[in-house]
């Protein structure tokens, strides 16, 4: 049971990379499909990025992370991960 927001974000990042490495076809499908499929999901339904948003929000509240819009923070983290995977996969 993780309670430290920094540890939660570390585990989320590690699991994201592990999934991309162990399931490259599924990862590619998800990355391509999210452009069309996420628009179809109601705004009230939780999205995968919400896990990052919540961890960042808790980290800000605890004083572990600097103040930033938690949605922007999640976008920055997820963007860095996806670009890292793209660069790695393309040499």
N, CA, C and O atoms as a GROMACS GRO file, in nm:
protein
  364
    1UNK      N    1   0.084  -0.118   0.000
    1UNK     CA    2   0.000   0.000   0.000
    1UNK      C    3   0.089   0.124   0.000
    1UNK      O    4   0.152   0.156   0.101
    2UNK      N    5   0.094   0.193  -0.111
    2UNK     CA    6   0.176   0.313  -0.124
    2UNK      C    7   0.100   0.434  -0.073
    2UNK      O    8  -0.015   0.456  -0.111
    3UNK      N    9   0.164   0.512   0.012
    3UNK     CA   10   0.101   0.634   0.062
    3UNK      C   11   0.181   0.759   0.028
    3UNK      O   12   0.125   0.869   0.027
    4UNK      N   13   0.309   0.744   0.002
    4UNK     CA   14   0.394   0.859  -0.031
    4UNK      C   15   0.375   0.894  -0.179
    4UNK      O   16   0.404   0.811  -0.265
    5UNK      N   17   0.326   1.015  -0.209
    5UNK     CA   18   0.301   1.052  -0.349
    5UNK      C   19   0.423   1.036  -0.440
    5UNK      O   20   0.409   0.999  -0.557
    6UNK      N   21   0.543   1.062  -0.387
    6UNK     CA   22   0.664   1.045  -0.469
    6UNK      C   23   0.680   0.898  -0.508
    6UNK      O   24   0.715   0.868  -0.622
    7UNK      N   25   0.656   0.809  -0.414
    7UNK     CA   26   0.666   0.665  -0.444
    7UNK      C   27   0.558   0.621  -0.541
    7UNK      O   28   0.582   0.538  -0.629
    8UNK      N   29   0.438   0.677  -0.526
    8UNK     CA   30   0.328   0.643  -0.617
    8UNK      C   31   0.366   0.682  -0.760
    8UNK      O   32   0.349   0.602  -0.852
    9UNK      N   33   0.418   0.802  -0.778
    9UNK     CA   34   0.456   0.847  -0.912
    9UNK      C   35   0.569   0.760  -0.967
    9UNK      O   36   0.567   0.724  -1.085
   10UNK      N   37   0.667   0.726  -0.884
   10UNK     CA   38   0.776   0.638  -0.929
   10UNK      C   39   0.724   0.503  -0.976
   10UNK      O   40   0.765   0.453  -1.081
   11UNK      N   41   0.633   0.445  -0.900
   11UNK     CA   42   0.576   0.315  -0.936
   11UNK      C   43   0.493   0.326  -1.064
   11UNK      O   44   0.500   0.238  -1.150
   12UNK      N   45   0.415   0.433  -1.077
   12UNK     CA   46   0.337   0.452  -1.199
   12UNK      C   47   0.428   0.462  -1.321
   12UNK      O   48   0.401   0.399  -1.424
   13UNK      N   49   0.534   0.539  -1.309
   13UNK     CA   50   0.628   0.553  -1.421
   13UNK      C   51   0.693   0.420  -1.453
   13UNK      O   52   0.701   0.382  -1.570
   14UNK      N   53   0.740   0.349  -1.352
   14UNK     CA   54   0.805   0.220  -1.375
   14UNK      C   55   0.708   0.121  -1.440
   14UNK      O   56   0.746   0.050  -1.534
   15UNK      N   57   0.585   0.117  -1.392
   15UNK     CA   58   0.486   0.026  -1.451
   15UNK      C   59   0.453   0.064  -1.595
   15UNK      O   60   0.432  -0.024  -1.679
   16UNK      N   61   0.448   0.193  -1.623
   16UNK     CA   62   0.422   0.239  -1.760
   16UNK      C   63   0.532   0.188  -1.853
   16UNK      O   64   0.503   0.133  -1.959
   17UNK      N   65   0.660   0.207  -1.813
   17UNK     CA   66   0.772   0.160  -1.894
   17UNK      C   67   0.773   0.008  -1.904
   17UNK      O   68   0.798  -0.047  -2.012
   18UNK      N   69   0.746  -0.060  -1.794
   18UNK     CA   70   0.743  -0.207  -1.795
   18UNK      C   71   0.638  -0.258  -1.892
   18UNK      O   72   0.663  -0.352  -1.968
   19UNK      N   73   0.519  -0.196  -1.890
   19UNK     CA   74   0.412  -0.237  -1.981
   19UNK      C   75   0.454  -0.215  -2.126
   19UNK      O   76   0.436  -0.304  -2.210
   20UNK      N   77   0.509  -0.099  -2.156
   20UNK     CA   78   0.550  -0.068  -2.293
   20UNK      C   79   0.656  -0.167  -2.343
   20UNK      O   80   0.656  -0.205  -2.460
   21UNK      N   81   0.744  -0.209  -2.253
   21UNK     CA   82   0.850  -0.303  -2.291
   21UNK      C   83   0.798  -0.446  -2.304
   21UNK      O   84   0.835  -0.517  -2.398
   22UNK      N   85   0.713  -0.488  -2.212
   22UNK     CA   86   0.668  -0.628  -2.212
   22UNK      C   87   0.551  -0.652  -2.308
   22UNK      O   88   0.530  -0.766  -2.352
   23UNK      N   89   0.476  -0.548  -2.340
   23UNK     CA   90   0.359  -0.561  -2.429
   23UNK      C   91   0.363  -0.454  -2.538
   23UNK      O   92   0.274  -0.368  -2.544
   24UNK      N   93   0.465  -0.458  -2.624
   24UNK     CA   94   0.480  -0.349  -2.721
   24UNK      C   95   0.363  -0.334  -2.818
   24UNK      O   96   0.328  -0.222  -2.855
   25UNK      N   97   0.301  -0.444  -2.858
   25UNK     CA   98   0.187  -0.433  -2.950
   25UNK      C   99   0.068  -0.370  -2.880
   25UNK      O  100   0.001  -0.283  -2.936
   26UNK      N  101   0.041  -0.412  -2.758
   26UNK     CA  102  -0.071  -0.355  -2.682
   26UNK      C  103  -0.045  -0.207  -2.654
   26UNK      O  104  -0.135  -0.125  -2.665
   27UNK      N  105   0.079  -0.175  -2.617
   27UNK     CA  106   0.115  -0.035  -2.590
   27UNK      C  107   0.091   0.050  -2.717
   27UNK      O  108   0.032   0.158  -2.709
   28UNK      N  109   0.137   0.001  -2.832
   28UNK     CA  110   0.120   0.076  -2.957
   28UNK      C  111  -0.027   0.095  -2.989
   28UNK      O  112  -0.069   0.204  -3.030
   29UNK      N  113  -0.106  -0.009  -2.970
   29UNK     CA  114  -0.249   0.000  -2.996
   29UNK      C  115  -0.314   0.106  -2.907
   29UNK      O  116  -0.391   0.189  -2.954
   30UNK      N  117  -0.282   0.103  -2.779
   30UNK     CA  118  -0.339   0.199  -2.684
   30UNK      C  119  -0.299   0.341  -2.721
   30UNK      O  120  -0.382   0.432  -2.718
   31UNK      N  121  -0.173   0.361  -2.755
   31UNK     CA  122  -0.126   0.495  -2.790
   31UNK      C  123  -0.195   0.547  -2.916
   31UNK      O  124  -0.230   0.665  -2.924
   32UNK      N  125  -0.216   0.460  -3.014
   32UNK     CA  126  -0.283   0.504  -3.136
   32UNK      C  127  -0.432   0.524  -3.113
   32UNK      O  128  -0.490   0.621  -3.164
   33UNK      N  129  -0.494   0.436  -3.038
   33UNK     CA  130  -0.639   0.441  -3.019
   33UNK      C  131  -0.682   0.556  -2.928
   33UNK      O  132  -0.795   0.603  -2.938
   34UNK      N  133  -0.595   0.601  -2.840
   34UNK     CA  134  -0.639   0.704  -2.746
   34UNK      C  135  -0.677   0.834  -2.815
   34UNK      O  136  -0.754   0.913  -2.760
   35UNK      N  137  -0.625   0.858  -2.933
   35UNK     CA  138  -0.661   0.981  -3.004
   35UNK      C  139  -0.807   0.981  -3.046
   35UNK      O  140  -0.871   1.087  -3.049
   36UNK      N  141  -0.861   0.864  -3.077
   36UNK     CA  142  -1.001   0.858  -3.120
   36UNK      C  143  -1.093   0.810  -3.009
   36UNK      O  144  -1.206   0.857  -2.998
   37UNK      N  145  -1.047   0.718  -2.928
   37UNK     CA  146  -1.135   0.653  -2.831
   37UNK      C  147  -1.161   0.737  -2.706
   37UNK      O  148  -1.270   0.731  -2.650
   38UNK      N  149  -1.064   0.813  -2.659
   38UNK     CA  150  -1.084   0.893  -2.538
   38UNK      C  151  -1.194   0.996  -2.555
   38UNK      O  152  -1.262   1.031  -2.459
   39UNK      N  153  -1.212   1.045  -2.677
   39UNK     CA  154  -1.318   1.142  -2.703
   39UNK      C  155  -1.457   1.082  -2.680
   39UNK      O  156  -1.552   1.154  -2.651
   40UNK      N  157  -1.467   0.951  -2.693
   40UNK     CA  158  -1.595   0.883  -2.681
   40UNK      C  159  -1.634   0.854  -2.535
   40UNK      O  160  -1.750   0.822  -2.507
   41UNK      N  161  -1.539   0.864  -2.444
   41UNK     CA  162  -1.565   0.834  -2.303
   41UNK      C  163  -1.619   0.960  -2.235
   41UNK      O  164  -1.566   1.069  -2.255
   42UNK      N  165  -1.723   0.944  -2.155
   42UNK     CA  166  -1.782   1.060  -2.088
   42UNK      C  167  -1.680   1.127  -1.997
   42UNK      O  168  -1.589   1.062  -1.945
   43UNK      N  169  -1.696   1.256  -1.978
   43UNK     CA  170  -1.603   1.332  -1.894
   43UNK      C  171  -1.606   1.286  -1.749
   43UNK      O  172  -1.508   1.303  -1.676
   44UNK      N  173  -1.717   1.229  -1.706
   44UNK     CA  174  -1.730   1.184  -1.568
   44UNK      C  175  -1.655   1.053  -1.541
   44UNK      O  176  -1.618   1.025  -1.427
   45UNK      N  177  -1.634   0.974  -1.645
   45UNK     CA  178  -1.567   0.845  -1.628
   45UNK      C  179  -1.417   0.867  -1.607
   45UNK      O  180  -1.355   0.943  -1.681
   46UNK      N  181  -1.359   0.800  -1.507
   46UNK     CA  182  -1.215   0.816  -1.482
   46UNK      C  183  -1.132   0.773  -1.604
   46UNK      O  184  -1.166   0.679  -1.674
   47UNK      N  185  -1.023   0.844  -1.625
   47UNK     CA  186  -0.930   0.815  -1.734
   47UNK      C  187  -0.798   0.767  -1.672
   47UNK      O  188  -0.771   0.796  -1.556
   48UNK      N  189  -0.716   0.696  -1.749
   48UNK     CA  190  -0.587   0.652  -1.695
   48UNK      C  191  -0.501   0.766  -1.639
   48UNK      O  192  -0.432   0.748  -1.538
   49UNK      N  193  -0.505   0.881  -1.703
   49UNK     CA  194  -0.424   0.994  -1.656
   49UNK      C  195  -0.467   1.044  -1.518
   49UNK      O  196  -0.390   1.111  -1.450
   50UNK      N  197  -0.589   1.012  -1.478
   50UNK     CA  198  -0.639   1.057  -1.348
   50UNK      C  199  -0.558   1.002  -1.231
   50UNK      O  200  -0.552   1.063  -1.125
   51UNK      N  201  -0.496   0.885  -1.251
   51UNK     CA  202  -0.412   0.827  -1.146
   51UNK      C  203  -0.292   0.918  -1.122
   51UNK      O  204  -0.254   0.944  -1.007
   52UNK      N  205  -0.232   0.967  -1.230
   52UNK     CA  206  -0.119   1.060  -1.218
   52UNK      C  207  -0.165   1.192  -1.158
   52UNK      O  208  -0.097   1.248  -1.072
   53UNK      N  209  -0.279   1.242  -1.204
   53UNK     CA  210  -0.332   1.370  -1.154
   53UNK      C  211  -0.350   1.362  -1.002
   53UNK      O  212  -0.309   1.453  -0.930
   54UNK      N  213  -0.409   1.255  -0.955
   54UNK     CA  214  -0.435   1.240  -0.811
   54UNK      C  215  -0.305   1.231  -0.732
   54UNK      O  216  -0.292   1.293  -0.626
   55UNK      N  217  -0.208   1.154  -0.781
   55UNK     CA  218  -0.080   1.142  -0.711
   55UNK      C  219  -0.009   1.277  -0.705
   55UNK      O  220   0.050   1.312  -0.603
   56UNK      N  221  -0.013   1.352  -0.813
   56UNK     CA  222   0.051   1.483  -0.815
   56UNK      C  223  -0.022   1.580  -0.723
   56UNK      O  224   0.041   1.657  -0.651
   57UNK      N  225  -0.155   1.576  -0.724
   57UNK     CA  226  -0.233   1.662  -0.635
   57UNK      C  227  -0.197   1.635  -0.489
   57UNK      O  228  -0.176   1.728  -0.411
   58UNK      N  229  -0.188   1.507  -0.452
   58UNK     CA  230  -0.152   1.472  -0.315
   58UNK      C  231  -0.010   1.517  -0.282
   58UNK      O  232   0.017   1.563  -0.170
   59UNK      N  233   0.080   1.503  -0.378
   59UNK     CA  234   0.218   1.547  -0.357
   59UNK      C  235   0.228   1.698  -0.337
   59UNK      O  236   0.309   1.744  -0.257
   60UNK      N  237   0.146   1.773  -0.408
   60UNK     CA  238   0.143   1.918  -0.392
   60UNK      C  239   0.089   1.952  -0.253
   60UNK      O  240   0.145   2.036  -0.183
   61UNK      N  241  -0.020   1.886  -0.215
   61UNK     CA  242  -0.079   1.911  -0.082
   61UNK      C  243   0.018   1.879   0.030
   61UNK      O  244   0.022   1.950   0.130
   62UNK      N  245   0.097   1.773   0.014
   62UNK     CA  246   0.195   1.732   0.116
   62UNK      C  247   0.319   1.821   0.115
   62UNK      O  248   0.398   1.819   0.210
   63UNK      N  249   0.338   1.898   0.008
   63UNK     CA  250   0.457   1.980  -0.005
   63UNK      C  251   0.574   1.907  -0.069
   63UNK      O  252   0.686   1.958  -0.071
   64UNK      N  253   0.548   1.787  -0.122
   64UNK     CA  254   0.654   1.710  -0.188
   64UNK      C  255   0.681   1.760  -0.329
   64UNK      O  256   0.794   1.749  -0.379
   65UNK      N  257   0.580   1.815  -0.394
   65UNK     CA  258   0.593   1.866  -0.530
   65UNK      C  259   0.561   2.015  -0.529
   65UNK      O  260   0.482   2.062  -0.447
   66UNK      N  261   0.624   2.086  -0.620
   66UNK     CA  262   0.596   2.229  -0.628
   66UNK      C  263   0.455   2.251  -0.680
   66UNK      O  264   0.396   2.163  -0.742
   67UNK      N  265   0.403   2.368  -0.653
   67UNK     CA  266   0.266   2.399  -0.696
   67UNK      C  267   0.262   2.413  -0.847
   67UNK      O  268   0.335   2.492  -0.908
   68UNK      N  269   0.174   2.335  -0.906
   68UNK     CA  270   0.152   2.336  -1.051
   68UNK      C  271   0.011   2.281  -1.071
   68UNK      O  272  -0.038   2.205  -0.988
   69UNK      N  273  -0.053   2.316  -1.178
   69UNK     CA  274  -0.181   2.254  -1.207
   69UNK      C  275  -0.157   2.105  -1.220
   69UNK      O  276  -0.073   2.062  -1.300
   70UNK      N  277  -0.230   2.025  -1.143
   70UNK     CA  278  -0.204   1.881  -1.141
   70UNK      C  279  -0.230   1.814  -1.276
   70UNK      O  280  -0.167   1.713  -1.308
   71UNK      N  281  -0.322   1.869  -1.355
   71UNK     CA  282  -0.345   1.815  -1.490
   71UNK      C  283  -0.226   1.844  -1.581
   71UNK      O  284  -0.187   1.759  -1.661
   72UNK      N  285  -0.170   1.963  -1.569
   72UNK     CA  286  -0.051   1.996  -1.646
   72UNK      C  287   0.066   1.909  -1.601
   72UNK      O  288   0.142   1.860  -1.685
   73UNK      N  289   0.081   1.890  -1.471
   73UNK     CA  290   0.187   1.804  -1.419
   73UNK      C  291   0.176   1.663  -1.473
   73UNK      O  292   0.276   1.603  -1.514
   74UNK      N  293   0.054   1.609  -1.474
   74UNK     CA  294   0.033   1.475  -1.527
   74UNK      C  295   0.067   1.470  -1.676
   74UNK      O  296   0.129   1.375  -1.724
   75UNK      N  297   0.026   1.574  -1.750
   75UNK     CA  298   0.056   1.578  -1.893
   75UNK      C  299   0.207   1.582  -1.917
   75UNK      O  300   0.257   1.518  -2.009
   76UNK      N  301   0.280   1.657  -1.834
   76UNK     CA  302   0.425   1.665  -1.849
   76UNK      C  303   0.490   1.529  -1.824
   76UNK      O  304   0.577   1.487  -1.900
   77UNK      N  305   0.449   1.461  -1.718
   77UNK     CA  306   0.507   1.332  -1.685
   77UNK      C  307   0.473   1.229  -1.794
   77UNK      O  308   0.562   1.159  -1.842
   78UNK      N  309   0.347   1.222  -1.831
   78UNK     CA  310   0.305   1.124  -1.932
   78UNK      C  311   0.371   1.155  -2.067
   78UNK      O  312   0.412   1.064  -2.138
   79UNK      N  313   0.380   1.282  -2.100
   79UNK     CA  314   0.446   1.322  -2.224
   79UNK      C  315   0.592   1.283  -2.226
   79UNK      O  316   0.643   1.235  -2.328
   80UNK      N  317   0.662   1.303  -2.114
   80UNK     CA  318   0.803   1.263  -2.108
   80UNK      C  319   0.818   1.112  -2.124
   80UNK      O  320   0.911   1.065  -2.190
   81UNK      N  321   0.728   1.036  -2.062
   81UNK     CA  322   0.736   0.891  -2.073
   81UNK      C  323   0.711   0.845  -2.216
   81UNK      O  324   0.785   0.762  -2.270
   82UNK      N  325   0.606   0.898  -2.278
   82UNK     CA  326   0.574   0.852  -2.414
   82UNK      C  327   0.682   0.892  -2.513
   82UNK      O  328   0.712   0.816  -2.605
   83UNK      N  329   0.740   1.009  -2.497
   83UNK     CA  330   0.849   1.052  -2.587
   83UNK      C  331   0.973   0.966  -2.565
   83UNK      O  332   1.042   0.931  -2.660
   84UNK      N  333   1.002   0.932  -2.440
   84UNK     CA  334   1.116   0.846  -2.411
   84UNK      C  335   1.098   0.711  -2.480
   84UNK      O  336   1.193   0.660  -2.540
   85UNK      N  337   0.980   0.654  -2.472
   85UNK     CA  338   0.952   0.526  -2.536
   85UNK      C  339   0.963   0.540  -2.687
   85UNK      O  340   1.020   0.452  -2.753
   86UNK      N  341   0.910   0.647  -2.744
   86UNK     CA  342   0.918   0.670  -2.888
   86UNK      C  343   1.064   0.679  -2.932
   86UNK      O  344   1.104   0.615  -3.030
   87UNK      N  345   1.143   0.757  -2.861
   87UNK     CA  346   1.286   0.771  -2.897
   87UNK      C  347   1.359   0.638  -2.883
   87UNK      O  348   1.440   0.602  -2.968
   88UNK      N  349   1.331   0.565  -2.776
   88UNK     CA  350   1.395   0.435  -2.753
   88UNK      C  351   1.359   0.338  -2.866
   88UNK      O  352   1.446   0.270  -2.920
   89UNK      N  353   1.232   0.333  -2.902
   89UNK     CA  354   1.186   0.240  -3.005
   89UNK      C  355   1.236   0.277  -3.144
   89UNK      O  356   1.245   0.191  -3.232
   90UNK      N  357   1.270   0.402  -3.164
   90UNK     CA  358   1.318   0.447  -3.295
   90UNK      C  359   1.469   0.468  -3.301
   90UNK      O  360   1.520   0.529  -3.395
   91UNK      N  361   1.537   0.418  -3.200
   91UNK     CA  362   1.684   0.424  -3.198
   91UNK      C  363   1.737   0.560  -3.165
   91UNK      O  364   1.859   0.579  -3.160
   0.00000   0.00000   0.00000
